[in-house]
């Protein structure tokens, strides 16, 4: 069978890094840096410059992923961008990225599943490749989430940051077993009954019922991890790395403990990146690949939950 392998990955973070203390002072937020770090694990976040668009971040991450893969942009059949913060209502931000990369063939579109967006986009790209409708796909998570924040709301304003991460998926023949390289299994879910718990209001600002979101995240992520393991026949001890959505360090720790993974086998970048929504998993992946932690042949489990609610997981043999 045809598998979608990760040929390369890349990331981009805006130049401006803002610490908790600096953010509080600059935005006059009623909080303190120790409380933020203790409750969330976040010490800083990156904020896009006024003239930086989501497509700019996405394009830079894509170029880095292509360079890492050693693949020319001309080989790309499709560009899929997961984002909640598109440049414009339309056209798709992916179309702008496609043009910026000099690609004038194939197709491009956006996916909107908030923090689960990258897992959704990865699943869609995997299906295109397995069905033979594309052979090389750029999957990007990119956000300028800071532009959705109400700086008077201490419950959300300290949580998010901007950034982009990308992977290049390439078709490769496999045996159809769990020994194959590439994406082995993907699992997507949503439950619109909880729409109001994490959304934007009429003014376009993020509103969240933090306690309820946390409660659902713990349950949903636990369930989808079990589902992914059952589908692949893998035991928790066979997972080399957990790369979760970077929403809250306590949720990250809880998922790792459920799998029996030591903290050293869980990739956490939330301290320096904060929650970058759809960009968080590919940013974390790029960090762990480029620093040598994630190596070829290892099993990587991705999981995420976002507004909607949406949630999902993917199992990848790197």
Backbone as a ProteinNet text record, in pm:
[ID]
protein_1_A
[PRIMARY]
XXXXXXXXXXXXXXXXXXXXXXXXXXXXXXXXXXXXXXXXXXXXXXXXXXXXXXXXXXXXXXXXXXXXXXXXXXXXXXXXXXXXXXXXXXXXXXXXXXXXXXXXXXXXXXXXXXXXXXXXXXXXXXXXXXXXXXXXXXXXXXXXXXXXXXXXXXXXXXXXXXXXXXXXXXXXXXXXXXXXXXXXXXXXXXXXXXXXXXXXXXXXXXXXXXXXXXXXXXXXXXXXXXXXXXXXXXXXXXXXXXXXXXXXXXXXXXXXXXXXXXXXXXXXXXXXXXXXXXXXXXXXXXXXXXXXXXXXXXXXXXXXXXXXXXXXXXXXXX
[TERTIARY]
83.1	0	87	26.4	98.8	88.6	202.1	208.6	251.8	210.4	257.2	367.4	490.1	602.6	632.4	687.4	728.4	870.3	881.5	1011.7	1093	1024.3	1096.2	1001.6	1056.2	973	1047.7	971.8	1031.9	942.4	995.9	919.9	961.5	874.9	910.5	839.6	915.8	861.1	892.3	796	824.7	941.8	1012.5	1135.2	1109.8	994.5	969.1	919	1000	961.4	924.7	809	756.7	740.4	810.9	801.1	669.4	635.4	514	518.6	631.8	643.9	629.4	691.8	683	540.6	472.5	335.3	243.6	258.3	176.5	197.4	324	355.6	305.4	323.6	287.1	136.3	63.3	-80.8	-163.2	-95.3	-162.6	-259.2	-209.6	-290.7	-288	-402.9	-415.8	-374.5	-244.9	-192.2	-47.9	17.3	160.1	226.9	354.5	424.8	435.7	453.3	463.7	331.7	220.5	88.5	68	105.4	89.8	172.4	297.5	384.5	336.6	292.8	247.3	121.1	28.7	-99.4	-92.7	1.6	1.9	132.7	242.8	374	437.5	369.7	417	507	622.7	710.6	720.2	698	702.4	622.4	602.9	538.7	597.2	582	626.7	506	525.8	418.2	459.1	372.8	401.5	408.2	494.4	502.7	375.2	348.6	224.8	209.6	321.9	314.6	332.6	335.2	348.1	210.7	180.2	53.5	73.2	-37.2	-30.1	39.1	10.7	73.5	224.6	272.1	417	482.4	420	473.4	469	357.2	338.6	439.7	462.5	556.2	698.2	738.1	873.2	889.9	788.5	794.9	799.2	721.4	718.7	854.3	916.8	1049.4	1150	1142.2	1232.9	1206.8	1079.1	1045.2	1092.8	1075.6	1121.7	1273.8	1344.1	1490.1	1533.2	1465	1497.6	1472.7	1366.8	1333.8	1420.9	1486.2	1563.7	1475.4	1356.8	1257.9	1230.4	1225.5	1194.2	1044.2	1004.6	862.4	786.9	855.2	790.5	735.7	785.3	739.5	610.5	567	448.9	320	233.4	103.9	-7	6.7	-100.3	-42.3	-107.6	-71.9	-195.9	-185.8	-297.2	-251.3	-322.2	-287.6	-398.2	-360.4	-452.2	-435.8	-543	-534.7	-671.8	-671.9	-790.9	-781.1	-664.1	-636.2	-589.3	-676	-636.9	-606.2	-531.9	-501.9	-630.9	-723.2	-850.8	-960.3	-1085.6	-1196.8	-1184.8	-1146.5	-1111.4	-1024.1	-941.8	-922.3	-849.8	-829.9	-760.8	-617.4	-571.8	-432.4	-338.9	-381.4	-299.9	-271.4	-367.6	-346.9	-235.1	-229.9	-122.7	11.4	15.3	139.4	184.1	89.7	119.8	187.4	129.2	185.3	322.5	336.6	464.2	576.4	539.5	638.7	665.9	593.5	614	549.3	447.4	377.6	253.1	243.5	129.3	51.3	60.8	-10.7	-65.9	-140.8	-195.7	-308.8	-325.2	-435.9	-394.7	-472.2	-441.3	-570.6	-578.5	-696.5	-662.7	-751.2	-734.7	-823	-782.8	-860.9	-880.8	-1004.4	-1032.9	-1088.2	-1002.6	-1045	-977	-940	-875.9	-751.3	-737.1	-613.7	-591	-697.7	-684.2	-651.9	-639	-628.5	-516.8	-399.6	-288	-316.2	-373.2	-406.3	-512.2	-610	-710.2	-644.3	-558	-491.6	-400.8	-330.7	-242.9	-323.9	-440.2	-528.2	-577.2	-618	-665.7	-554.1	-434.7	-321.3	-286.2	-290.3	-263.5	-361.8	-489.6	-590.3	-565.9	-530.1	-498.7	-385.5	-282.2	-165.3	-198.9	-268.3	-300.9	-394.1	-478.2	-569.6	-505.7	-380.8	-310.5	-348.1	-413.9	-454.4	-347.5	-243.7	-128.7	-10.2	109.1	228.1	317.7	298.6	381.8	297.8	276.3	184.8	253.7	237	281.4	166.2	188.6	88.5	144.4	71.4	121	18.8	66.9	-14.8	42.2	-39.9	10.8	-93.6	-49	-142.4	-79.5	-161.4	-131.2	-240.7	-241.4	-351.1	-356.8	-246.2	-244	-345.1	-385.5	-479.4	-624.9	-646.4	-781.3	-801.5	-703.2	-705.4	-758.4	-839.2	-884	-786.4	-704.2	-597.7	-650	-780.6	-841.6	-891.2	-882.2	-928.3	-807	-779.8	-660.3	-668.4	-789.3	-804.5	-758.8	-751.6	-710.2	-588.7	-571.5	-470.1	-327.4	-304.1	-167.9	-135.4	-233.6	-218.8	-159.9	-175.8	-152.3	-32.7	17.6	126.9	111.9	207.2	204.6	319.9	299.9	405.8	352.7	442.2	403.1	498.3	442.5	521.8	470.1	556.5	517.2	586.4	519	580.6	557.1	650.5	636	604.4	486.7	448.9	474.1	529.9	565.2	518.4	468.3	420.9	537.9	519.7	619.9	548.5	592.7	527.8	563.4	460.4	480.8	417.7	440.2	388	247.4	201.7	69.3	70.2	187.6	199.3	244	242.8	285.3	436.2	508.1	652	682	579	598.2	642.9	716.7	744.3	624.6	598.8	492.7	376.5	268	147.6	78.4	63.1	8.1	-140.9	-187.6	-327.6	-364.5	-486.5	-536.1	-679	-717.3	-848.6	-899.6	-1016.8	-1074.2	-1211.1	-1241.9	-1371.3	-1412.6	-1542.4	-1593.2	-1725.7	-1760.1	-1886.8	-1931.8	-2019.2	-2063.4	-2152.7	-2192.5	-2273.1	-2197	-2064.4	-1982.2	-1925.5	-1990.2	-1950.1	-1922.8	-2008.5	-2001.6	-1886.9	-1826	-1724.8	-1590.7	-1565.5	-1440.1	-1467.7	-1473.1	-1517.5	-1468.6	-1501	-1482.2	-1617	-1617.4	-1742.4	-1769.7	-1872.1	-1910.2	-1801	-1718.8	-1608.7	-1485.6	-1490.9	-1379.7	-1276.2	-1307.9	-1213.7	-1241.1	-1134.4	-1145.5	-1215.2	-1313.5	-1378.8	-1373.7	-1344.4	-1323.8	-1370.2	-1439.6	-1470.8	-1358.9	-1255.5	-1133.2	-1151	-1231	-1248.4	-1314.6	-1417.3	-1487.8	-1401.5	-1328.4	-1239.3	-1133.7	-1077.3	-976.5	-1035.4	-1155.7	-1219.4	-1243.1	-1294.5	-1319.8	-1189	-1087.7	-959.7	-898.9	-901.1	-843.5	-914.2	-1047.7	-1125.5	-1107.6	-1124.3	-1120.3	-983.1	-879.4	-744.7	-711	-753.8	-732.2	-801.2	-925.8	-1002.5	-940.8	-898.7	-846.7	-709.2	-633.2	-505.8	-532.4	-630.1	-667.4	-712	-788.8	-837.9	-722.9	-625.6	-510.9	-427.6	-407.9	-331.5	-405.1	-536.7	-614.2	-611.9	-618.7	-621	-489.8	-380.9	-249.7	-197.4	-259.2	-210	-84.4	-51.6	68.7	42	141.7	136.4	194.1	150.5	204.1	356.2	416.7	562.8	632.7	556.3	614.2	615.3	549.6	551	682.4	759	886.5	868.2	775.2	754.8	607.4	562.2	431.6	455.8	390.4	399	256.3	214.6	76.2	59.7	-65.2	-95.8	-51.2	9.4	68.8	-30.3	-126.4	-229.4	-202.5	-159.4	-140.9	-47.4	52.1	150.2	86.3	-18.6	-84.5	-154.3	-214.3	-277.1	-170.5	-60.8	50.4	103.7	125.5	177.4	79	-51.2	-151.8	-158.6	-147.6	-150.1	-27.2	87.2	209.7	203.3	148.5	137.7	43.2	-64.9	-159.7	-91.5	0.5	73.6	192	218.1	333.1	464.8	461.2	582.6	649	779.5	852.6	846	867.6	863.7	964.1	1071.9	1175.8	1127.9	1016.9	964.8	841.9	813.2	702.3	760.5	731.8	786.1	698.2	756.8	684.7	760.4	692.1	750.8	666.3	566.6	472.4	540.7	647.2	714	761	812.4	870.5	778.6	680.8	593.3	453.2	409.3	270.2	182.4	53.5	-40.6	-49.6	-0.1	-4.5	-110.7	-210.7	-324.9	-276.9	-318.7	-286.7	-137.5	-59.8	84.8	160.5	95.7	172	235.8	162.6	220.9	334.8	316.4	430.6	550.2	525.9	638.1	712.9	638.6	700.9	773.8	712.9	777.8	910.7	908.3	1030.7	1138.5	1099.1	1195.5	1262.8	1182.4	1236.5	1311.6	1274	1347.2	1482.3	1483.3	1606.8	1705.5	1657.3	1754.6	1797.5	1747.6	1795.2	1718.4	1614.2	1537.4	1458.2	1381.5	1302.5	1389.2	1401.5	1488.6	1410.1	1464	1400.9	1375.2	1257.2	1218.9	1141.7	1141.7	1071.7	921.3	844	698.8	663.9	589.4	549.2	396.8	343	199.2	166.5	76.9	31.8	-112.3	-145.4	-286.3	-317.5	-443.6	-484	-632.8	-672.3	-812.7	-829.6	-937.7	-962	-1109	-1139.2	-1276.7	-1362.5	-1488.4	-1583.3	-1680.6	-1638.9	-1501.4	-1457	-1328.8	-1265.9	-1151.6	-1122.1	-1003.6	-960.3	-835.7	-787.4	-648.4	-603.6	-470.3	-417	-287	-221.1	-100.1	-77.6	40.3	130.1	255.1	349.1	477.4	523.2	659.6	750.6	836	919.9	1023.5
-119.3	0	124.8	237.8	364.2	428.6	468.9	540.6	684.7	774.1	912.8	925.6	942.5	957.6	1105.9	1137.7	1275.7	1292.2	1360.4	1377.2	1489.1	1583.5	1694	1780.5	1859.9	1950.2	2080.2	2184.4	2315.4	2401.8	2510.8	2598.8	2742.6	2831.9	2973.8	3039.9	3119.1	3197.5	3345	3432.2	3575.7	3615.2	3718.3	3756.3	3802.1	3861.2	3921.1	3818.2	3789.9	3701.8	3788.1	3759.2	3842	3755.6	3789.8	3715.3	3746.5	3664.6	3690.6	3830.1	3862.4	3991.2	4107.1	4093.4	4199.7	4214.8	4101.2	4105.4	4174.6	4138.9	4198.2	4349.2	4390.4	4532.8	4608.2	4547.5	4613.6	4626.2	4517.8	4514.4	4544.8	4573.1	4605.6	4493.7	4370	4252.9	4231.4	4204.2	4181.1	4037.8	4014.2	3880.2	3894.4	3781.8	3785.1	3667.9	3684.5	3588	3450.8	3446.9	3318.1	3241.6	3311.7	3247	3188.3	3262	3214	3087.6	3092.2	2976.4	2856.1	2879.7	2770	2703.9	2783	2731.5	2673.8	2723	2685.3	2626.2	2659.7	2617.2	2717	2827.3	2925	3028.9	3056.2	3163.5	3276.7	3244.9	3347.6	3301.8	3391.8	3361.8	3455.3	3418.3	3504.3	3576.7	3704.2	3787.2	3839.3	3819.8	3864	4015.5	4064.2	4208	4255.2	4383.5	4439	4409.1	4401.1	4377.3	4229.8	4141.4	3997.5	3932.8	3869.4	3798.9	3649.8	3581.6	3435.8	3368.6	3413.7	3353.7	3373.2	3485.5	3508.1	3403.7	3380.3	3279.5	3141.6	3111.3	2979.9	2956.2	3057.2	3042.5	3017.7	3089.1	3070.4	2931.4	2883.7	2747.5	2645.4	2669.9	2578.4	2572.7	2687.5	2688.8	2608.9	2623.1	2548.2	2398.3	2359.9	2217.7	2160.9	2236.4	2191.4	2174.9	2269.4	2260.3	2137.8	2112.2	1995.8	1866.2	1864.3	1744.4	1730.6	1839.2	1837	1827.9	1889.6	1883.5	2023.2	2038.1	2165.8	2190.7	2315.8	2349.5	2301.4	2289.3	2245.1	2103.2	2026.1	1887.9	1878.8	1989.3	1988.4	1983.7	1889.4	1874.9	1951.5	1970.4	2033.6	2105.5	2216.2	2292.9	2301.7	2250.4	2255.3	2333.8	2440.6	2524.5	2513.9	2469.7	2469.1	2601.8	2678.9	2808.5	2856.4	2929.4	2997.6	3146.6	3189.7	3331.3	3355.2	3333.5	3352.1	3498	3521.2	3658.6	3736.3	3672.9	3733.9	3629.5	3673.4	3578	3482.8	3537.2	3456.8	3544.5	3486.5	3342.8	3274.8	3146.5	3068.9	3118.9	3119.3	3153.1	3057.9	2932.9	2834.3	2877.4	2946.5	2993.2	3097.3	3183.9	3283.4	3215.8	3116.1	3042.2	2972.3	2910.2	2843.7	2941.4	3061	3161.8	3209.1	3231.4	3278.8	3177.2	3049.9	2944.4	2923.1	2996.1	2983.9	2861.4	2807.5	2688.3	2733.1	2691.2	2731.3	2610.9	2501.8	2379.3	2314.9	2209.9	2139.8	2218.1	2205.5	2272	2315.3	2408.2	2462.4	2501.3	2472.4	2511.3	2514.9	2581.1	2591.5	2489.7	2456.2	2371.6	2449.5	2452.6	2525.3	2427.3	2383.2	2299.1	2347.6	2476	2544.1	2465.3	2433.2	2371.4	2229.4	2165.3	2032	2040.9	2162.2	2182.1	2105.7	2099	2029.4	1880.9	1818.6	1675.6	1651.8	1742.4	1731.3	1742.9	1843.2	1864.5	1747.5	1693.9	1578.9	1458.5	1438.6	1327.6	1342.3	1462.3	1487.6	1461.4	1512.7	1492.3	1344.4	1272.9	1128.8	1056.4	1094.6	1031.3	1061.3	1186.1	1220	1132.1	1115.6	1038.7	890.2	834.9	692.1	658.2	753.2	731.8	763	807.8	835.8	967.8	1057.4	1185.8	1293.4	1264.1	1353.3	1267.9	1313.7	1239.1	1317.2	1449.3	1530.5	1649.1	1655.9	1755.1	1832	1964.4	2050.6	2066.1	2030.5	2048.1	2148.7	2257.1	2368.9	2404.8	2430.9	2492.2	2629.9	2734.4	2870.7	2958.8	3041.1	3126.3	3260	3365	3492.6	3512.5	3422	3411.9	3531.5	3600.2	3716	3821.8	3818.9	3918.9	3887.7	3774	3738.5	3761.3	3820.4	3826.5	3959.7	3947.8	4063.4	4077.9	4182.2	4195.7	4228.4	4254.2	4274.9	4144.5	4035.9	3905.7	3822.5	3818.6	3748.6	3598.4	3543.9	3398.9	3349.1	3438.1	3395.5	3470.9	3596	3680.3	3632.8	3556.9	3512.1	3375.7	3312.5	3172.5	3150.4	3247.7	3220.8	3295.9	3243	3305.8	3280.6	3332.2	3322.3	3234.9	3171.8	3090.2	3000.9	2924.1	2831.8	2712.7	2598.5	2477.6	2404.8	2329.3	2262.2	2127.5	2035.7	1908.3	1884.8	1814.1	1769.2	1621.4	1584.7	1444.1	1394.7	1274.9	1219.6	1075	1036.4	899.6	802.3	688.2	581.3	447.8	348.9	218.9	149.4	92.7	18.3	-119.3	-200	-336.5	-344.2	-234.2	-235.3	-288	-286.4	-332.6	-216.9	-239.3	-138	-114.5	-195.9	-175.3	-72.8	-31.6	67.7	201.2	274.8	413.9	497.5	607.4	698.6	702.1	764	775.6	640.1	588.4	454.1	456	563.2	567	710.2	750.5	882.3	868.5	956	946.5	1086.6	1121	1253.8	1247.2	1349.5	1358.3	1504.2	1526.2	1658	1640.5	1741.3	1741.5	1886.1	1927.8	2066.3	2108.4	2016.5	2054.1	2146.8	2145.7	2226	2350.3	2390.4	2505.3	2629.9	2656.6	2781.7	2786.4	2672.7	2668.7	2727	2730.1	2786	2840.5	2973	3035.2	3179.1	3249.1	3393.1	3460.7	3577.1	3649.9	3739.3	3823	3907.2	4007.2	4042.6	4135.1	4063.6	3929	3852	3811.9	3829.4	3791.8	3650.9	3582.9	3447.7	3451.4	3362.4	3344	3195.3	3165.2	3025	3000.4	2889.5	2838.8	2741.1	2793.8	2717.8	2585.6	2583.9	2460.6	2351.8	2388.8	2289.8	2241.3	2333.4	2293.4	2195.8	2226.1	2138	1999.6	1996.2	1867.9	1784.5	1845.9	1772.7	1730.7	1816.6	1784.3	1658.5	1649.2	1532.1	1404.5	1408.2	1289.7	1257.7	1357.3	1333.7	1288.9	1351.4	1313	1172.6	1139.1	1004.5	901.1	931	837.2	820	929.8	919.4	853	869.1	797.1	647.2	607.7	465.4	412.6	493	454.1	431.9	522.1	510.7	386.9	359.1	239.9	113.1	110.8	-8	-31.1	76.4	63.4	11.5	47.2	6.4	-119.6	-158.3	-273.5	-243.8	-116	-78.1	-70.1	-103.3	-87.3	49.1	106.3	236.7	241.1	130.2	128.9	130.8	106.7	111.4	252.4	345.2	484.5	548.9	595.9	660.1	804.1	873	1014	1049.9	1125.2	1189.4	1335.6	1381.6	1522.1	1577.4	1632.3	1677.9	1824.8	1863.9	2005.6	2075.1	2191.3	2262.1	2363.6	2314.8	2402	2436.3	2337.9	2354.9	2244.2	2277.8	2177.8	2067	2099.8	1996.5	1892.8	1937.5	1842.3	1757.4	1820.8	1748.2	1640.8	1678.7	1584.1	1470	1502.9	1400.5	1296.3	1340.1	1244.9	1155.3	1214.7	1135.6	1030.9	1069.1	974.9	860	891.2	786.5	680.1	724	631.1	566.6	611.2	558	607.7	724.6	780.1	875.3	866.1	961.6	1098.3	1201.3	1337.6	1357.1	1279.5	1291.3	1243.5	1166.7	1115	1192.5	1303.1	1389.9	1522.9	1561.1	1685.9	1801.9	1892	2008.6	2135.2	2222.1	2351.1	2467.3	2437.1	2540.6	2652.3	2619.8	2722.3	2839	2809.4	2913.8	2958.7	2875.1	2908.3	2948.7	2911.8	2923.9	2838.8	2866.1	2790.5	2860.2	2795.9	2852.1	2783.6	2726.1	2665.4	2563.4	2576.3	2476.1	2464	2564.5	2560.1	2483.8	2450	2400.9	2264.3	2170.8	2037.6	2042.5	2105.6	2107.8	2186.7	2290.2	2360.6	2267.5	2192.4	2098.5	1987.1	1936.8	1834.1	1884	2003.1	2057.2	2076	2121.2	2139	2007.4	1901.7	1772.2	1699.2	1721.6	1659.6	1727	1858.1	1930.3	1926.6	1900.9	1886.6	1741.4	1651.7	1513.9	1415.8	1461.4	1369.7	1269.4	1317.7	1228.7	1183	1050.3	992.9	894.1	867.5	776.5	639.8	586.8	456	460.7	575.2	584.8	609.5	566.4	585	713.8	799.8	928.9	934.4	973.1	988.6	1136.6	1185	1323.7	1326	1424.7	1439.1	1585.5	1621.6	1761.4	1771.6	1879.9	1914.3	2064.3	2106	2247.7	2280.9	2407.4	2454.3	2380.2	2369.4	2298.7	2208.1	2119	2074.2	1986.1	1994.8	1901.2	1834.9	1711.6	1645.8	1533	1490.1	1383.9	1339.3	1233.4	1177.9	1115.3	1104.6	1037.6	962.3	844.6	764.5	761.6	798.7	810.5	736.4	652.7	599.4	693.4	759.6	862.5	799.7
0	0	0	-34.3	-33.8	103.4	155.1	282	258.3	346.7	345.2	448.6	403.1	495.9	517.8	632.6	660.9	608.2	494.3	430.9	493.6	557.7	620.9	700.8	791.1	871	894.5	917.9	939.7	1025.6	1076.4	1165.4	1143.4	1190.1	1191.9	1308.6	1384.8	1495.2	1470.9	1493.4	1481.1	1570.4	1530.5	1601.4	1744.3	1769.1	1900	2000.5	2102.6	2211.9	2331.8	2390.7	2499.7	2624.6	2731.3	2856.9	2925.6	3024.7	3103	3166.2	3227.5	3296.1	3198	3080.7	2980.4	2928.6	2908.9	2858.8	2959.7	3086.1	3192.4	3198.3	3190.4	3197.5	3075.1	2958.5	2833	2815.5	2850.4	2826.1	2952	3063.3	3189.5	3231.5	3223	3257.2	3408.1	3464.6	3609.1	3640.8	3646.4	3674.3	3717.7	3743.9	3772.8	3702.3	3669.9	3586.2	3651.9	3783.3	3852.5	3845.4	3859.5	3850.4	3711.8	3608.3	3470	3449.4	3492.5	3472.5	3553.1	3675.2	3760.6	3704.9	3652.6	3604.3	3463.5	3382	3240.4	3190.4	3256	3207.8	3112.9	3084.4	2986.5	3053.1	2990.6	3037.4	2935.3	2807.2	2703.7	2582.9	2489.5	2362.6	2257.4	2128.7	2019.1	1961	1929.9	1877	1739.2	1640.7	1504.8	1496.7	1409.4	1384.3	1315.9	1322.8	1267.9	1119.4	1048	903.6	866.3	964.2	938	933.3	822.3	807.8	836	856.2	876.3	758.7	637.4	519	519.2	575	582.6	672.7	789.3	881.8	817.3	752.7	690.4	579.3	497.7	385.8	435.2	540.5	594	654.4	725	778.7	665.5	560.3	445.7	376.8	357.3	294	377.4	508.6	595.8	588.1	577.6	566.4	433.2	326.1	194	192.5	254.1	260.8	340.3	451.4	533.4	457.3	376.8	299	174.5	134	10.3	-112.7	-103.4	-211.1	-262.9	-394.8	-455.1	-450.2	-436.6	-430.4	-553.5	-666.2	-790	-778.7	-680.7	-663.5	-583.2	-524.3	-437.9	-520.2	-486.6	-554.3	-483.6	-353.1	-275.7	-155	-119.4	-0.6	87.2	210.2	304.4	426.4	456.6	572.2	677	795.4	909.5	982.4	990.6	1057.5	1102.8	1212.9	1262.3	1233.4	1187.3	1166.4	1023.1	924.8	785.1	754.4	647.6	606.2	580.7	509.8	472.1	484.4	480	481.1	361.8	247.6	130.3	42.3	-43.6	-68.1	48.5	34.1	136.5	153.8	276.1	304	231.1	214.9	143.3	-0.2	-63.1	-200	-204.7	-102.6	-95	-72.7	12.9	37.1	-91.1	-161	-287.9	-384.8	-397.8	-488	-440.8	-310.5	-255.7	-278	-283.6	-307.3	-456.1	-540.6	-684.9	-745.4	-678.2	-727.7	-805.1	-930.1	-1013.5	-1063.7	-991.6	-1029.6	-902.3	-917.8	-802.6	-740.4	-607.1	-540	-400	-344.3	-212.4	-142.9	-12.7	63.7	212.4	288.6	433.6	505.7	627.9	718	847.5	897.4	1020.9	1123.7	1213.9	1326.2	1453.3	1453.2	1564.6	1607.8	1734.4	1782.7	1730.1	1681.6	1620.8	1472.3	1420.4	1276.4	1209.2	1273.5	1209.3	1196.4	1299.8	1292.1	1184.2	1174.1	1068.1	930.3	912.8	784.1	747.5	846.7	824.4	777.6	838.2	801.4	658.1	620.8	484.7	383.8	413	322.9	309.8	420.6	419	327.7	335.3	250.3	102.5	70.2	-68.9	-121.9	-40.2	-83.4	-95.5	2.9	-1.5	-118.1	-158	-270.6	-405.4	-404.1	-528.4	-592.6	-518.3	-574.2	-558.3	-483.2	-467.4	-424.5	-458.4	-419.5	-323.8	-319.7	-231.5	-182.7	-53.2	3.8	115.8	111.8	221.7	320.1	444.9	549.8	649.5	668.2	748.1	855.7	975.8	1080.2	1105.1	1091.4	1104	1171.8	1266.4	1339.6	1378.2	1371.5	1436.7	1541.1	1636.8	1733.9	1828	1842.8	1933.2	1889.9	1763.3	1711.6	1746.4	1812	1855.8	2004.9	2071.9	2217.4	2270	2374	2451.5	2567.7	2564.5	2663.7	2802.7	2813.4	2945.4	3007.6	2931.1	2978.8	3020.3	3149.2	3198.7	3177.6	3156.7	3141.6	3004.6	2905.3	2770.7	2718	2759	2695.5	2717.3	2823.6	2854.3	2794.1	2731.1	2691.4	2552.6	2463.5	2321.7	2264.2	2152.9	2080	1931.4	1854.5	1708.7	1659.2	1545.3	1487.3	1378.1	1317.5	1210.4	1206.8	1170.9	1151.3	1029.4	963.5	839.5	826.4	757.7	720.6	571.6	510.9	372.3	375.9	324.5	314.9	173.4	162.9	33.1	24.3	-91.4	-110.8	-115.5	-48.8	-50.5	-34.3	-106.5	-97.9	32.6	95.9	218.9	209.5	311.1	312.2	370.9	427.9	489.8	632	695.4	833.7	922.4	1053.3	1146.3	1142.4	1064.9	1047.8	939.7	865.7	760	816.7	735.8	767.6	722.8	793.9	752.5	849.3	803.9	886.1	891.9	1012.9	1031.1	1061.9	1127.8	1169.8	1207.3	1170.6	1211.7	1262.9	1355.4	1420.2	1449	1394.9	1411.1	1477.3	1558	1625.2	1639	1653.9	1692.4	1765	1845.5	1918.7	1933.4	1840.6	1836.5	1951	2036.1	2152.7	2246.7	2235.4	2325.5	2257	2149.9	2068.9	2153	2251.7	2327.5	2428.8	2457.7	2563.3	2520.8	2390.4	2339.6	2199.6	2189.7	2065.3	2059	1950.8	1945.8	1959.8	2024.6	2043.1	1921.7	1930.7	1817.5	1780.3	1875.9	1849.3	1793	1787.5	1734.8	1836.9	1967	2072.7	2124	2164.8	2219.8	2355.4	2372.4	2501.8	2535.7	2660.5	2699.6	2841.1	2859.6	2993.1	3027.8	3091.8	3112.4	3184.1	3290.1	3367.2	3284.4	3208.7	3127	3011.3	2949.4	2840.1	2892.1	3008.1	3067.8	3093.7	3149.6	3182	3056.6	2953.5	2829.2	2762.1	2770	2707.4	2767.7	2898.6	2966.3	2920.8	2915.6	2875.7	2728.2	2642.6	2498.5	2449.9	2501.9	2460.7	2509	2629.9	2680.9	2591.9	2553.7	2470.7	2332	2270.5	2133.7	2131.7	2238.7	2249.5	2258.1	2340	2348.9	2212.2	2141.4	2009	1911.1	1914.1	1824.1	1855.2	1983.3	2021.3	1980.8	2002	1965.5	1814.9	1737.2	1591.3	1535.4	1599.5	1549.5	1616.8	1728.2	1802.5	1881.5	1895.6	1968.6	2118.3	2196.7	2341.5	2377.5	2488.6	2527.7	2531.8	2575.3	2586.1	2449.9	2341.3	2207	2148.2	2214.7	2170.7	2213.6	2116.4	2148.9	2193.1	2126.4	2157.3	2150.4	2249.3	2244.7	2210.4	2102.6	2063.3	2066	2179.3	2194	2155.8	2137.3	2125.9	2253.9	2236.5	2349.8	2406.8	2485	2540.7	2686.8	2762.1	2905.9	2953.6	3031.3	3072.9	3155.3	3230.7	3311.8	3224	3113.7	3020.9	2953.1	2912.9	2850.3	2945.9	3071.8	3171.1	3193.8	3197.9	3223.1	3114.2	2989.3	2877.7	2880.1	2909.9	2917.8	3026.9	3143.2	3254.6	3221.2	3149.4	3111.6	3025.7	2940.9	2854.8	2926.6	3046.9	3119.3	3065.1	2997.6	2939.5	3038.5	3048.4	3131.2	3064.8	3143.9	3090.4	2978	2979.6	2877.2	2740.4	2736.9	2609.1	2561.7	2628	2589.5	2543.7	2420.7	2366.8	2413.1	2488.6	2539.4	2501.4	2428	2389.9	2440.9	2522.2	2565.6	2643.7	2715.9	2796.8	2710.8	2592.3	2507.9	2394.4	2358.1	2245.1	2287	2408.9	2453.4	2361.2	2361.9	2277.5	2142.4	2038.8	1903.7	1818.5	1884.6	1815	1711.3	1586.3	1484.4	1456.8	1497.4	1473.3	1579.8	1692	1807.1	1784.3	1724.1	1702.2	1600	1482.1	1389.3	1441.3	1523.4	1586.6	1681.9	1761.5	1855.2	1780.4	1673.8	1592	1537.3	1477.1	1417.7	1523.7	1641.4	1750.4	1786.2	1803.3	1847.9	1737.5	1613	1501.8	1483.7	1486.1	1458.2	1574.2	1697	1806.8	1826.4	1740.4	1739.4	1824.3	1892.1	1975.7	1892.1	1797.7	1711.5	1595.6	1582	1479.1	1392.7	1275.7	1181.1	1244.3	1216.8	1268	1397.6	1464.5	1592.1	1571.4	1671.7	1669.7	1744.1	1673.9	1729.1	1734.2	1849.7	1866.3	1880.1	1794.8	1798.6	1850.1	1934.6	1974.5	2001.6	1980.6	1997	2021.5	2090.8	2105	2091.4	2024.6	2006	2009	1985.6	1985.5	1885.8	1923.5	1836.2	1910.1	1999.1	2018.2	1902.1	1868.7	1777.3	1851	1815.3	1870.4	1778.2	1793.8	1706	1744.9	1677.8	1702.4	1575	1568.2	1456	1507.5	1450.8	1483.7	1360.6	1379.5	1267.7	1300.9	1206.7	1220.9	1144	1218.6	1158.3	1065.3
[MASK]
++++++++++++++++++++++++++++++++++++++++++++++++++++++++++++++++++++++++++++++++++++++++++++++++++++++++++++++++++++++++++++++++++++++++++++++++++++++++++++++++++++++++++++++++++++++++++++++++++++++++++++++++++++++++++++++++++++++++++++++++++++++++++++++++++++++++++++++++++++++++++++++++++++++++++++++++++++++++++++++

